[in-house]
């Protein structure tokens, strides 16, 4: 049985248009381009062991959420395609062969 919360998230992901989600997700994840994207800057700070201030964590959540949305949309699209292909195979195996006459 599917969780109602997950069903709602899946419905929302299904309704989001693929192109704008990818475009806006990539742009927002890379903002600002110069001097370097915030996500990259924060990743380097974490790698170097620098203590992060609350604004740094906010930047990670803000800019990282777009990447998470893109990943969720791609994952959901692949899941829907796999379910559709499985249903198509099941339908074709259930129907009798029309050209098969004895």
Protein Blocks (a to p, Z undefined) as FASTA:
>chain_A
ZZfklmmmmmmmmmpcfklmmmmmmmmmmpcfbfbdfklmmmmmmmnopacdfklmmmmm
mmmmmmmmmmmmmmmmmmmmmmmmmmmmmmmmmpccfklcZZ
